[in-house]
Amino acid sequence: MAKFILLNVRLFAVGADLTGASNKIELSAEIEDKDATNYLSNGWKEVLGGLGSAEIAGEGQWEAGDPGLVDNASWSQLGGVGPWTVCPANAAVADLAYFTSALRSDYKQGDAVGEVAPWSGTAKSAWPLVRGQVGHPPGTARTASGTGTAVNLGVVPTGKRLYAALHVLSVAGTTPSITARVESDTDSGFASPTTQLTFAAASAAGGEILRTSGTAIADSWFRTAWTITGTTPSFMFASALGVR
């Protein structure tokens, strides 16, 4: 990806798309440096990498009155842990995505008279931060069972894990239900797909993040698939996939 201007950063917080209410998103990750200096360090400070952490901080224009708007979503998520996904430049399939399981740790709103009502908030990682790809775009409504476009993540070596985040953004219909899963195969044709992860059935907006056990996966192609039931169901959802 070449240098670019931040114009379309996408932010998905559990079951809410906060892109249209955000004008600043900051993503940070760090590893603690632990002092291991001793008499054989040759007079130089010696450090070891300690615990890792990540943080997503956002701010923008305040809105309320619907579960998908920033005030409703922030209050319902405050103190809870769920999937958060940040895409630096749009959220088409295979676009770059950073995602993690995070605690919604704070929420602020309000400013001086005459100002556009603002909000700000922070989510702090409860799982590792994953650098991956968008597996399903948020703007495509799904009304029947199907499979998404495959992305090449590479093989998953022993000790690494496949991670997947799902954001169910809107639900319509009578008794609608969606069960999403992540499939893998050796090539993009998916002649013999293998299910690697299966999300819980969802009938309302929300989110979930999953990971494999650390066993090696020889496949390098992955896709999001889904089973939809109900009467005239319709779902808008986004997913992110990555290996860490």
C-alpha positions as CSV (number, residue, x, y, z in Angstrom):
1,M,0.0,0.0,0.0
2,A,1.5,3.4,-1.0
3,K,1.3,6.5,1.0
4,F,-2.2,7.9,1.3
5,I,-4.5,10.4,3.0
6,L,-6.9,9.2,5.7
7,L,-10.3,9.7,4.1
8,N,-12.2,6.4,4.7
9,V,-11.1,4.8,7.9
10,R,-13.6,2.2,8.9
11,L,-14.4,1.4,12.5
12,F,-16.6,-1.6,13.6
13,A,-17.3,-1.9,17.4
14,V,-19.0,-5.2,18.2
15,G,-22.4,-4.7,16.4
16,A,-22.0,-1.1,15.4
17,D,-20.5,0.6,12.3
18,L,-19.1,3.8,13.8
19,T,-17.5,5.0,10.6
20,G,-20.1,7.7,9.8
21,A,-19.8,9.2,13.4
22,S,-16.0,9.2,13.6
23,N,-13.4,11.8,12.4
24,K,-10.4,10.5,14.3
25,I,-9.3,6.9,15.0
26,E,-6.0,6.0,16.6
27,L,-4.6,2.5,16.9
28,S,-1.6,1.7,19.0
29,A,0.3,-1.4,20.1
30,E,3.2,-1.9,22.4
31,I,5.3,-4.5,24.2
32,E,6.6,-3.8,27.7
33,D,10.3,-3.5,28.0
34,K,11.5,-5.3,31.1
35,D,14.9,-4.5,32.6
36,A,17.2,-7.5,32.5
37,T,20.5,-5.6,33.0
38,N,23.2,-7.5,34.9
39,Y,27.0,-7.6,35.4
40,L,27.5,-9.3,32.1
41,S,25.6,-6.7,30.1
42,N,28.9,-4.9,29.3
43,G,27.7,-1.6,30.7
44,W,24.6,-1.4,28.5
45,K,21.0,-1.6,29.6
46,E,19.5,-5.0,28.6
47,V,15.8,-5.4,28.1
48,L,13.4,-8.2,27.4
49,G,10.0,-8.0,25.8
50,G,7.2,-8.3,28.3
51,L,3.4,-8.2,28.0
52,G,1.8,-6.8,24.8
53,S,-1.2,-4.5,24.7
54,A,-3.2,-2.6,22.1
55,E,-5.6,0.3,22.3
56,I,-8.2,1.8,19.9
57,A,-9.1,5.4,20.6
58,G,-11.8,7.2,18.6
59,E,-13.8,10.4,18.5
60,G,-16.3,12.1,16.3
61,Q,-19.9,13.5,16.2
62,W,-22.4,12.3,18.8
63,E,-25.6,10.6,17.7
64,A,-28.3,8.7,19.6
65,G,-31.7,7.0,19.2
66,D,-30.8,3.7,17.5
67,P,-28.8,0.6,18.7
68,G,-26.3,1.2,15.9
69,L,-25.6,4.8,16.7
70,V,-22.6,5.8,18.8
71,D,-24.3,6.8,22.1
72,N,-26.5,3.7,22.3
73,A,-23.6,1.4,21.2
74,S,-21.2,3.0,23.6
75,W,-23.4,2.7,26.7
76,S,-24.4,-0.9,25.9
77,Q,-20.7,-1.8,25.4
78,L,-19.2,0.1,28.3
79,G,-17.4,-2.4,30.5
80,G,-17.9,-5.2,28.0
81,V,-15.5,-7.1,25.9
82,G,-16.1,-7.8,22.2
83,P,-14.5,-7.6,18.7
84,W,-13.2,-4.3,17.4
85,T,-11.9,-3.9,13.8
86,V,-10.2,-0.9,12.2
87,C,-9.6,-0.7,8.4
88,P,-7.2,2.2,7.4
89,A,-8.7,2.6,3.9
90,N,-12.2,1.2,3.3
91,A,-13.5,-2.3,4.0
92,A,-13.7,-4.2,0.7
93,V,-12.7,-7.9,0.7
94,A,-9.0,-8.3,1.2
95,D,-8.5,-4.7,2.4
96,L,-6.1,-4.3,5.3
97,A,-7.8,-4.8,8.7
98,Y,-6.5,-4.6,12.3
99,F,-8.7,-6.4,14.9
100,T,-8.8,-7.6,18.4
101,S,-11.1,-8.5,21.3
102,A,-11.2,-5.3,23.4
103,L,-12.7,-3.9,26.6
104,R,-14.8,-0.7,26.1
105,S,-13.1,1.1,28.9
106,D,-14.3,4.7,28.7
107,Y,-16.8,6.9,26.9
108,K,-17.0,10.8,26.9
109,Q,-19.4,13.2,25.4
110,G,-20.2,17.0,25.5
111,D,-18.4,20.3,24.8
112,A,-19.0,24.0,24.9
113,V,-22.2,25.8,23.6
114,G,-22.3,26.1,19.9
115,E,-20.0,23.2,19.2
116,V,-21.0,20.1,17.3
117,A,-21.8,17.5,20.0
118,P,-18.8,15.3,20.2
119,W,-17.9,11.8,21.6
120,S,-14.7,10.0,22.4
121,G,-13.9,6.6,23.7
122,T,-11.3,3.9,24.2
123,A,-11.2,0.2,23.8
124,K,-8.3,-1.8,25.3
125,S,-7.2,-5.2,24.0
126,A,-8.1,-8.4,25.8
127,W,-6.5,-10.5,23.0
128,P,-3.6,-10.0,20.7
129,L,-3.9,-7.3,18.0
130,V,-4.1,-9.1,14.6
131,R,-3.1,-7.6,11.3
132,G,-5.3,-9.3,8.6
133,Q,-7.7,-8.8,5.8
134,V,-11.4,-8.0,5.4
135,G,-13.3,-11.3,4.8
136,H,-16.7,-9.9,4.2
137,P,-17.7,-6.3,3.3
138,P,-20.1,-4.4,5.5
139,G,-22.3,-2.9,2.7
140,T,-23.5,-6.2,1.1
141,A,-26.8,-7.5,2.4
142,R,-27.2,-11.2,2.6
143,T,-30.7,-12.8,2.4
144,A,-29.7,-16.5,1.8
145,S,-27.0,-18.9,2.7
146,G,-23.7,-18.5,0.8
147,T,-20.0,-18.1,0.7
148,G,-17.8,-15.1,0.4
149,T,-14.7,-14.2,-1.6
150,A,-11.5,-16.1,-0.7
151,V,-8.4,-14.3,0.7
152,N,-4.9,-15.6,0.8
153,L,-3.6,-15.4,4.4
154,G,-0.9,-18.0,4.0
155,V,-0.5,-21.2,5.9
156,V,-0.9,-21.2,9.7
157,P,2.3,-22.7,11.3
158,T,2.3,-24.6,14.6
159,G,2.0,-22.2,17.5
160,K,0.2,-19.6,15.4
161,R,-3.5,-19.1,15.3
162,L,-6.2,-18.2,12.8
163,Y,-8.3,-15.3,14.1
164,A,-11.7,-14.2,12.9
165,A,-13.9,-11.3,13.9
166,L,-17.6,-11.1,13.0
167,H,-19.7,-7.9,13.3
168,V,-23.4,-8.4,12.7
169,L,-24.5,-4.8,11.9
170,S,-28.2,-5.0,11.1
171,V,-30.9,-7.7,11.0
172,A,-34.3,-7.8,9.3
173,G,-37.1,-10.3,8.7
174,T,-39.2,-12.7,10.7
175,T,-37.2,-15.1,13.0
176,P,-34.0,-14.4,11.1
177,S,-30.8,-16.3,12.1
178,I,-27.3,-16.3,10.7
179,T,-24.5,-18.8,11.5
180,A,-21.2,-17.7,10.0
181,R,-18.1,-19.8,9.7
182,V,-14.6,-19.6,8.4
183,E,-13.5,-22.1,5.8
184,S,-10.1,-22.9,4.4
185,D,-8.6,-24.7,1.3
186,T,-5.4,-25.2,-0.5
187,D,-6.4,-22.9,-3.4
188,S,-9.0,-20.2,-4.2
189,G,-11.3,-22.7,-6.0
190,F,-12.3,-24.3,-2.7
191,A,-12.9,-27.7,-4.1
192,S,-12.6,-29.3,-0.7
193,P,-13.3,-26.7,2.0
194,T,-12.6,-27.3,5.7
195,T,-14.5,-25.5,8.4
196,Q,-11.9,-24.0,10.8
197,L,-14.1,-21.7,13.0
198,T,-17.9,-21.4,13.5
199,F,-19.6,-18.4,15.2
200,A,-22.6,-18.7,17.4
201,A,-26.0,-18.3,15.6
202,A,-27.0,-14.6,15.7
203,S,-30.5,-13.1,15.4
204,A,-29.7,-9.5,16.4
205,A,-26.9,-7.0,15.9
206,G,-23.7,-8.0,17.8
207,G,-20.2,-9.4,17.4
208,E,-18.0,-12.3,18.2
209,I,-14.3,-13.1,17.8
210,L,-12.8,-16.5,17.6
211,R,-9.4,-18.2,17.2
212,T,-8.0,-21.7,16.5
213,S,-6.1,-23.7,19.1
214,G,-2.6,-23.2,17.7
215,T,-2.5,-26.4,15.6
216,A,-0.9,-25.9,12.1
217,I,-3.3,-25.4,9.1
218,A,-1.7,-26.3,5.8
219,D,-4.3,-24.4,3.8
220,S,-3.5,-20.8,2.7
221,W,-6.9,-19.6,1.4
222,F,-9.7,-18.6,3.7
223,R,-13.2,-17.3,3.3
224,T,-16.3,-16.4,5.3
225,A,-19.4,-18.6,4.7
226,W,-22.8,-18.3,6.3
227,T,-26.1,-20.2,6.8
228,I,-29.2,-18.0,6.9
229,T,-32.7,-19.1,8.0
230,G,-36.0,-17.3,8.7
231,T,-38.8,-15.6,6.7
232,T,-37.5,-12.8,4.4
233,P,-34.3,-12.5,6.4
234,S,-31.6,-9.9,5.6
235,F,-28.3,-9.4,7.3
236,M,-25.6,-6.8,7.0
237,F,-22.3,-8.0,8.5
238,A,-18.5,-7.5,8.3
239,S,-15.8,-10.0,9.0
240,A,-12.0,-9.8,9.4
241,L,-9.5,-12.7,9.1
242,G,-5.9,-12.9,10.1
243,V,-3.0,-15.1,11.4
244,R,-1.0,-14.3,14.4
